[in-house]
Amino acid sequence: MATINEVQDAIIEEFSLFAGDREAITEYIFEMGLKLAPLAEEHKVSQNVIKGCQSTVWLVADLVDGKIIFSADSNTGITKGLISMLLRIFSDRSPEEILNTELYFLEKIGMSGIISSQRSNGLTAMIKQIKLYALAFQAKAKANA
């Protein structure tokens, strides 16, 4: 399995192919969202909604063999693409890996110039929620140790 930084580098390389073409990049993000497995309807409940997102984003996390497995969905294609990129990076990682990750790919691909400030705030909220899950699973593991 690739490291978190290897996945970030792969995403940077993928986006470099578009040479800053904002329309093509937006379409690519949308296509990534189409590839995200749909979230089961029973998980589309208010306690799984990420607060601070313009669109509705549901995020579910399960700890399996010390790794956090994330599942997510959104009611809009672009947002679904954004969360799918984050899951590509963070899913199937230990809480410590997630908490110690420096996300540099967003700056390198110029995400701030691609999405609106409202979507950027939502993206920040998604990252925060992923890290909160990691922190909670880490604390639970220490309490049970």
Rosetta constraint file for C-alpha pairs under 8 A:
AtomPair CA 2 CA 6 HARMONIC 5.74 0.50
AtomPair CA 2 CA 7 HARMONIC 6.33 0.50
AtomPair CA 3 CA 7 HARMONIC 6.33 0.50
AtomPair CA 4 CA 8 HARMONIC 6.27 0.50
AtomPair CA 4 CA 89 HARMONIC 5.70 0.50
AtomPair CA 4 CA 90 HARMONIC 7.22 0.50
AtomPair CA 4 CA 101 HARMONIC 7.54 0.50
AtomPair CA 5 CA 9 HARMONIC 6.03 0.50
AtomPair CA 6 CA 10 HARMONIC 6.15 0.50
AtomPair CA 7 CA 11 HARMONIC 6.31 0.50
AtomPair CA 7 CA 88 HARMONIC 7.49 0.50
AtomPair CA 7 CA 89 HARMONIC 6.04 0.50
AtomPair CA 8 CA 12 HARMONIC 6.27 0.50
AtomPair CA 8 CA 89 HARMONIC 6.86 0.50
AtomPair CA 8 CA 103 HARMONIC 7.79 0.50
AtomPair CA 8 CA 104 HARMONIC 7.46 0.50
AtomPair CA 8 CA 105 HARMONIC 5.44 0.50
AtomPair CA 9 CA 13 HARMONIC 6.18 0.50
AtomPair CA 9 CA 105 HARMONIC 7.03 0.50
AtomPair CA 10 CA 14 HARMONIC 6.19 0.50
AtomPair CA 11 CA 15 HARMONIC 6.23 0.50
AtomPair CA 11 CA 105 HARMONIC 7.18 0.50
AtomPair CA 12 CA 16 HARMONIC 6.14 0.50
AtomPair CA 12 CA 105 HARMONIC 6.05 0.50
AtomPair CA 12 CA 108 HARMONIC 6.58 0.50
AtomPair CA 12 CA 109 HARMONIC 5.77 0.50
AtomPair CA 13 CA 17 HARMONIC 6.86 0.50
AtomPair CA 14 CA 18 HARMONIC 7.81 0.50
AtomPair CA 15 CA 19 HARMONIC 7.49 0.50
AtomPair CA 15 CA 25 HARMONIC 6.98 0.50
AtomPair CA 15 CA 109 HARMONIC 6.27 0.50
AtomPair CA 16 CA 20 HARMONIC 7.37 0.50
AtomPair CA 16 CA 109 HARMONIC 7.27 0.50
AtomPair CA 18 CA 24 HARMONIC 6.50 0.50
AtomPair CA 18 CA 25 HARMONIC 6.46 0.50
AtomPair CA 20 CA 25 HARMONIC 7.49 0.50
AtomPair CA 21 CA 25 HARMONIC 6.16 0.50
AtomPair CA 22 CA 26 HARMONIC 6.06 0.50
AtomPair CA 22 CA 114 HARMONIC 6.12 0.50
AtomPair CA 23 CA 27 HARMONIC 6.22 0.50
AtomPair CA 24 CA 28 HARMONIC 6.15 0.50
AtomPair CA 25 CA 29 HARMONIC 6.24 0.50
AtomPair CA 25 CA 114 HARMONIC 7.65 0.50
AtomPair CA 26 CA 30 HARMONIC 6.23 0.50
AtomPair CA 26 CA 78 HARMONIC 7.32 0.50
AtomPair CA 26 CA 114 HARMONIC 7.21 0.50
AtomPair CA 27 CA 31 HARMONIC 6.18 0.50
AtomPair CA 28 CA 32 HARMONIC 6.23 0.50
AtomPair CA 29 CA 33 HARMONIC 6.48 0.50
AtomPair CA 29 CA 78 HARMONIC 6.03 0.50
AtomPair CA 29 CA 81 HARMONIC 4.81 0.50
AtomPair CA 29 CA 82 HARMONIC 6.59 0.50
AtomPair CA 30 CA 34 HARMONIC 6.59 0.50
AtomPair CA 30 CA 77 HARMONIC 5.21 0.50
AtomPair CA 30 CA 78 HARMONIC 4.79 0.50
AtomPair CA 30 CA 79 HARMONIC 7.90 0.50
AtomPair CA 30 CA 80 HARMONIC 7.29 0.50
AtomPair CA 30 CA 81 HARMONIC 5.20 0.50
AtomPair CA 31 CA 35 HARMONIC 6.69 0.50
AtomPair CA 31 CA 77 HARMONIC 7.95 0.50
AtomPair CA 31 CA 81 HARMONIC 6.86 0.50
AtomPair CA 32 CA 36 HARMONIC 6.78 0.50
AtomPair CA 32 CA 80 HARMONIC 7.74 0.50
AtomPair CA 32 CA 81 HARMONIC 4.85 0.50
AtomPair CA 32 CA 82 HARMONIC 7.99 0.50
AtomPair CA 32 CA 84 HARMONIC 6.58 0.50
AtomPair CA 32 CA 85 HARMONIC 7.52 0.50
AtomPair CA 33 CA 77 HARMONIC 5.81 0.50
AtomPair CA 33 CA 78 HARMONIC 6.75 0.50
AtomPair CA 33 CA 79 HARMONIC 7.48 0.50
AtomPair CA 33 CA 80 HARMONIC 4.53 0.50
AtomPair CA 33 CA 81 HARMONIC 3.53 0.50
AtomPair CA 33 CA 82 HARMONIC 7.19 0.50
AtomPair CA 33 CA 83 HARMONIC 7.74 0.50
AtomPair CA 33 CA 84 HARMONIC 5.96 0.50
AtomPair CA 34 CA 77 HARMONIC 7.17 0.50
AtomPair CA 34 CA 80 HARMONIC 7.62 0.50
AtomPair CA 34 CA 81 HARMONIC 7.26 0.50
AtomPair CA 36 CA 73 HARMONIC 7.61 0.50
AtomPair CA 36 CA 80 HARMONIC 7.49 0.50
AtomPair CA 36 CA 81 HARMONIC 7.73 0.50
AtomPair CA 36 CA 84 HARMONIC 6.07 0.50
AtomPair CA 37 CA 73 HARMONIC 7.97 0.50
AtomPair CA 38 CA 72 HARMONIC 7.52 0.50
AtomPair CA 38 CA 73 HARMONIC 6.22 0.50
AtomPair CA 39 CA 43 HARMONIC 6.71 0.50
AtomPair CA 39 CA 44 HARMONIC 7.29 0.50
AtomPair CA 39 CA 71 HARMONIC 6.58 0.50
AtomPair CA 39 CA 72 HARMONIC 5.93 0.50
AtomPair CA 39 CA 73 HARMONIC 5.62 0.50
AtomPair CA 40 CA 44 HARMONIC 7.07 0.50
AtomPair CA 43 CA 48 HARMONIC 6.90 0.50
AtomPair CA 43 CA 58 HARMONIC 7.53 0.50
AtomPair CA 43 CA 60 HARMONIC 7.23 0.50
AtomPair CA 44 CA 48 HARMONIC 6.66 0.50
AtomPair CA 44 CA 49 HARMONIC 7.60 0.50
AtomPair CA 44 CA 58 HARMONIC 6.11 0.50
AtomPair CA 45 CA 49 HARMONIC 6.85 0.50
AtomPair CA 45 CA 58 HARMONIC 7.63 0.50
AtomPair CA 48 CA 58 HARMONIC 5.03 0.50
AtomPair CA 48 CA 59 HARMONIC 5.40 0.50
AtomPair CA 48 CA 60 HARMONIC 6.25 0.50
AtomPair CA 49 CA 56 HARMONIC 6.59 0.50
AtomPair CA 49 CA 57 HARMONIC 5.47 0.50
AtomPair CA 49 CA 58 HARMONIC 4.41 0.50
AtomPair CA 49 CA 59 HARMONIC 6.43 0.50
AtomPair CA 50 CA 56 HARMONIC 7.31 0.50
AtomPair CA 50 CA 57 HARMONIC 5.64 0.50
AtomPair CA 50 CA 58 HARMONIC 6.11 0.50
AtomPair CA 50 CA 59 HARMONIC 6.83 0.50
AtomPair CA 50 CA 125 HARMONIC 6.87 0.50
AtomPair CA 50 CA 126 HARMONIC 6.54 0.50
AtomPair CA 50 CA 129 HARMONIC 6.93 0.50
AtomPair CA 51 CA 125 HARMONIC 6.86 0.50
AtomPair CA 52 CA 121 HARMONIC 6.92 0.50
AtomPair CA 52 CA 122 HARMONIC 5.54 0.50
AtomPair CA 52 CA 125 HARMONIC 5.77 0.50
AtomPair CA 53 CA 57 HARMONIC 7.03 0.50
AtomPair CA 53 CA 118 HARMONIC 7.65 0.50
AtomPair CA 53 CA 119 HARMONIC 7.00 0.50
AtomPair CA 53 CA 121 HARMONIC 6.85 0.50
AtomPair CA 53 CA 122 HARMONIC 3.93 0.50
AtomPair CA 53 CA 123 HARMONIC 7.34 0.50
AtomPair CA 53 CA 125 HARMONIC 6.64 0.50
AtomPair CA 53 CA 126 HARMONIC 7.80 0.50
AtomPair CA 54 CA 118 HARMONIC 6.50 0.50
AtomPair CA 54 CA 119 HARMONIC 6.55 0.50
AtomPair CA 54 CA 122 HARMONIC 6.27 0.50
AtomPair CA 55 CA 74 HARMONIC 7.02 0.50
AtomPair CA 55 CA 75 HARMONIC 6.50 0.50
AtomPair CA 55 CA 76 HARMONIC 6.56 0.50
AtomPair CA 55 CA 79 HARMONIC 7.00 0.50
AtomPair CA 55 CA 122 HARMONIC 7.98 0.50
AtomPair CA 56 CA 74 HARMONIC 5.50 0.50
AtomPair CA 56 CA 75 HARMONIC 5.68 0.50
AtomPair CA 56 CA 76 HARMONIC 7.70 0.50
AtomPair CA 57 CA 72 HARMONIC 7.08 0.50
AtomPair CA 57 CA 73 HARMONIC 5.79 0.50
AtomPair CA 57 CA 74 HARMONIC 4.36 0.50
AtomPair CA 57 CA 75 HARMONIC 6.91 0.50
AtomPair CA 57 CA 79 HARMONIC 7.60 0.50
AtomPair CA 57 CA 80 HARMONIC 7.67 0.50
AtomPair CA 58 CA 72 HARMONIC 5.34 0.50
AtomPair CA 58 CA 73 HARMONIC 5.39 0.50
AtomPair CA 58 CA 74 HARMONIC 6.26 0.50
AtomPair CA 59 CA 70 HARMONIC 6.94 0.50
AtomPair CA 59 CA 71 HARMONIC 5.87 0.50
AtomPair CA 59 CA 72 HARMONIC 4.45 0.50
AtomPair CA 59 CA 73 HARMONIC 6.91 0.50
AtomPair CA 60 CA 70 HARMONIC 5.64 0.50
AtomPair CA 60 CA 71 HARMONIC 5.16 0.50
AtomPair CA 60 CA 72 HARMONIC 6.19 0.50
AtomPair CA 61 CA 68 HARMONIC 6.28 0.50
AtomPair CA 61 CA 69 HARMONIC 5.59 0.50
AtomPair CA 61 CA 70 HARMONIC 4.52 0.50
AtomPair CA 61 CA 71 HARMONIC 6.44 0.50
AtomPair CA 61 CA 133 HARMONIC 6.99 0.50
AtomPair CA 62 CA 68 HARMONIC 5.54 0.50
AtomPair CA 62 CA 69 HARMONIC 5.22 0.50
AtomPair CA 62 CA 70 HARMONIC 6.59 0.50
AtomPair CA 63 CA 67 HARMONIC 5.46 0.50
AtomPair CA 63 CA 68 HARMONIC 4.49 0.50
AtomPair CA 63 CA 69 HARMONIC 6.21 0.50
AtomPair CA 63 CA 137 HARMONIC 7.27 0.50
AtomPair CA 64 CA 68 HARMONIC 6.23 0.50
AtomPair CA 64 CA 69 HARMONIC 6.91 0.50
AtomPair CA 66 CA 94 HARMONIC 5.85 0.50
AtomPair CA 66 CA 95 HARMONIC 7.83 0.50
AtomPair CA 67 CA 91 HARMONIC 7.86 0.50
AtomPair CA 67 CA 92 HARMONIC 5.13 0.50
AtomPair CA 67 CA 93 HARMONIC 4.81 0.50
AtomPair CA 67 CA 94 HARMONIC 4.37 0.50
AtomPair CA 67 CA 95 HARMONIC 6.92 0.50
AtomPair CA 68 CA 91 HARMONIC 5.99 0.50
AtomPair CA 68 CA 92 HARMONIC 5.19 0.50
AtomPair CA 68 CA 93 HARMONIC 5.57 0.50
AtomPair CA 68 CA 94 HARMONIC 5.99 0.50
AtomPair CA 68 CA 95 HARMONIC 6.78 0.50
AtomPair CA 68 CA 134 HARMONIC 7.41 0.50
AtomPair CA 69 CA 91 HARMONIC 4.95 0.50
AtomPair CA 69 CA 92 HARMONIC 4.97 0.50
AtomPair CA 69 CA 93 HARMONIC 7.46 0.50
AtomPair CA 70 CA 87 HARMONIC 6.43 0.50
AtomPair CA 70 CA 90 HARMONIC 7.79 0.50
AtomPair CA 70 CA 91 HARMONIC 5.25 0.50
AtomPair CA 70 CA 92 HARMONIC 7.51 0.50
AtomPair CA 71 CA 87 HARMONIC 7.56 0.50
AtomPair CA 72 CA 80 HARMONIC 7.99 0.50
AtomPair CA 72 CA 83 HARMONIC 7.07 0.50
AtomPair CA 72 CA 84 HARMONIC 7.63 0.50
AtomPair CA 73 CA 80 HARMONIC 5.91 0.50
AtomPair CA 73 CA 83 HARMONIC 7.63 0.50
AtomPair CA 74 CA 79 HARMONIC 6.26 0.50
AtomPair CA 74 CA 80 HARMONIC 4.99 0.50
AtomPair CA 75 CA 79 HARMONIC 7.75 0.50
AtomPair CA 75 CA 80 HARMONIC 7.34 0.50
AtomPair CA 76 CA 80 HARMONIC 6.08 0.50
AtomPair CA 77 CA 81 HARMONIC 6.18 0.50
AtomPair CA 78 CA 82 HARMONIC 6.31 0.50
AtomPair CA 79 CA 83 HARMONIC 6.26 0.50
AtomPair CA 79 CA 119 HARMONIC 7.70 0.50
AtomPair CA 80 CA 84 HARMONIC 6.06 0.50
AtomPair CA 81 CA 85 HARMONIC 6.40 0.50
AtomPair CA 82 CA 86 HARMONIC 6.62 0.50
AtomPair CA 82 CA 123 HARMONIC 7.17 0.50
AtomPair CA 83 CA 87 HARMONIC 6.16 0.50
AtomPair CA 83 CA 123 HARMONIC 7.71 0.50
AtomPair CA 83 CA 126 HARMONIC 7.19 0.50
AtomPair CA 84 CA 88 HARMONIC 6.10 0.50
AtomPair CA 85 CA 89 HARMONIC 6.51 0.50
AtomPair CA 86 CA 90 HARMONIC 6.01 0.50
AtomPair CA 86 CA 91 HARMONIC 7.95 0.50
AtomPair CA 86 CA 127 HARMONIC 7.50 0.50
AtomPair CA 87 CA 91 HARMONIC 5.00 0.50
AtomPair CA 90 CA 98 HARMONIC 6.28 0.50
AtomPair CA 90 CA 130 HARMONIC 7.93 0.50
AtomPair CA 93 CA 97 HARMONIC 6.13 0.50
AtomPair CA 93 CA 98 HARMONIC 6.58 0.50
AtomPair CA 94 CA 98 HARMONIC 6.44 0.50
AtomPair CA 94 CA 134 HARMONIC 7.71 0.50
AtomPair CA 95 CA 99 HARMONIC 6.14 0.50
AtomPair CA 95 CA 134 HARMONIC 4.40 0.50
AtomPair CA 95 CA 135 HARMONIC 6.61 0.50
AtomPair CA 95 CA 137 HARMONIC 6.56 0.50
AtomPair CA 95 CA 138 HARMONIC 5.71 0.50
AtomPair CA 96 CA 100 HARMONIC 5.99 0.50
AtomPair CA 96 CA 134 HARMONIC 7.32 0.50
AtomPair CA 96 CA 138 HARMONIC 7.23 0.50
AtomPair CA 97 CA 101 HARMONIC 6.13 0.50
AtomPair CA 98 CA 131 HARMONIC 6.53 0.50
AtomPair CA 98 CA 134 HARMONIC 6.49 0.50
AtomPair CA 99 CA 131 HARMONIC 6.01 0.50
AtomPair CA 99 CA 134 HARMONIC 6.60 0.50
AtomPair CA 99 CA 135 HARMONIC 7.17 0.50
AtomPair CA 104 CA 108 HARMONIC 6.39 0.50
AtomPair CA 105 CA 109 HARMONIC 6.06 0.50
AtomPair CA 106 CA 110 HARMONIC 6.21 0.50
AtomPair CA 106 CA 111 HARMONIC 5.28 0.50
AtomPair CA 106 CA 112 HARMONIC 7.73 0.50
AtomPair CA 107 CA 111 HARMONIC 6.12 0.50
AtomPair CA 107 CA 112 HARMONIC 7.30 0.50
AtomPair CA 110 CA 114 HARMONIC 6.69 0.50
AtomPair CA 111 CA 115 HARMONIC 6.26 0.50
AtomPair CA 112 CA 116 HARMONIC 7.35 0.50
AtomPair CA 112 CA 117 HARMONIC 7.54 0.50
AtomPair CA 112 CA 120 HARMONIC 6.86 0.50
AtomPair CA 115 CA 119 HARMONIC 6.00 0.50
AtomPair CA 115 CA 120 HARMONIC 6.34 0.50
AtomPair CA 116 CA 120 HARMONIC 6.09 0.50
AtomPair CA 117 CA 121 HARMONIC 6.13 0.50
AtomPair CA 118 CA 122 HARMONIC 6.35 0.50
AtomPair CA 119 CA 123 HARMONIC 6.10 0.50
AtomPair CA 120 CA 124 HARMONIC 6.24 0.50
AtomPair CA 121 CA 125 HARMONIC 6.26 0.50
AtomPair CA 122 CA 126 HARMONIC 6.23 0.50
AtomPair CA 123 CA 127 HARMONIC 6.35 0.50
AtomPair CA 124 CA 128 HARMONIC 6.14 0.50
AtomPair CA 125 CA 129 HARMONIC 6.14 0.50
AtomPair CA 126 CA 130 HARMONIC 6.26 0.50
AtomPair CA 127 CA 131 HARMONIC 6.25 0.50
AtomPair CA 128 CA 132 HARMONIC 6.10 0.50
AtomPair CA 129 CA 133 HARMONIC 6.25 0.50
AtomPair CA 130 CA 134 HARMONIC 6.41 0.50
AtomPair CA 131 CA 135 HARMONIC 6.10 0.50
AtomPair CA 132 CA 136 HARMONIC 6.10 0.50
AtomPair CA 133 CA 137 HARMONIC 6.15 0.50
AtomPair CA 134 CA 138 HARMONIC 6.01 0.50
AtomPair CA 135 CA 139 HARMONIC 6.11 0.50
AtomPair CA 136 CA 140 HARMONIC 6.12 0.50
AtomPair CA 137 CA 141 HARMONIC 6.14 0.50
AtomPair CA 138 CA 142 HARMONIC 6.31 0.50
AtomPair CA 139 CA 143 HARMONIC 6.14 0.50
AtomPair CA 140 CA 144 HARMONIC 6.22 0.50
AtomPair CA 141 CA 145 HARMONIC 6.13 0.50
